[in-house]
């Protein structure tokens, strides 16, 4: 029985990497080593063959946020393979550029006169939790609509809106859906500049943080009128967000709408899933009570649910519209 030691070290210069070191085997008939690794304890994929004079190896291409398990075997000149070494593990956390979301009030990216250490991406981490989250952030010098991509645990959420040249855009909000938020462990939120490298575009984000639902959303039931309403509320030009806590089964929402001019003007979505459109009403008048089923498959049982009424023309057209008496039956 060949016995040897294996250790794993951080790969300081390379994101998504692990450096393995082991004690050399002194057997005269040693032919080489085999590295095994996978994302579960003692569950490995195909091995990586190595020569007999190698005592360290760097594994690249590992996914940030995943924990990997490693083991080593030795092979003699007759093809006999030893048992596994003691297993070691490593959670891939990038190249030291990850930022705890709880303390991420600064500005990060490739920013003229400020931080220039995050050329390609900025990764933020936060702990596991159930339910949807609303993320707030500001962006700097985003030149085109697909320049800066946002992803959560490897799932693409969308792109950062265009800003003025070398200026900070207004505060933006987006939902981090429950289905992609890890309930336990670490979550990784990544802003990536799709042109860097080699172009090294200027860009940046700041004030990345969670937003209290009550700051931008309205709890159900909501008897008030919200939207861009003549003589009434005009603070919800683009959309109105309502929220309700987790529950199981299909849910039915009822509401009234004001001044909806065409059949695809006001879209309704639940937790990012499109449900349909608000029916047309008379001009500058309230329509009758409408009902809509929220299907169980898109209703979070335990987290906070976000119901969105969004005007597809605002901006730039700033069409009048509104909703009121929104509540679950």
Protein Blocks (a to p, Z undefined) as FASTA:
>chain_A
ZZddddddddfklghiacddddddfbfkbgbdcddddfbehiacddddddfkbcbdcdeh
iaehiacddddddddfkopacddddddddddebjoiaccfklmmbccdjdehiafkbmmb
ccddddddedjdddddddehifbfklpccdeehiafbdcddddehiacddddddddfklm
cfbhjdddddddfkbcfkopacddehiacddfklmpccdddfbdcdjdehiafkbmmbcc
ddddddedjdddddddehiabfklpccdeehiafbdcddddehiacddddddddfklmcf
klccddddddfkbcfkopacddehiacZZ
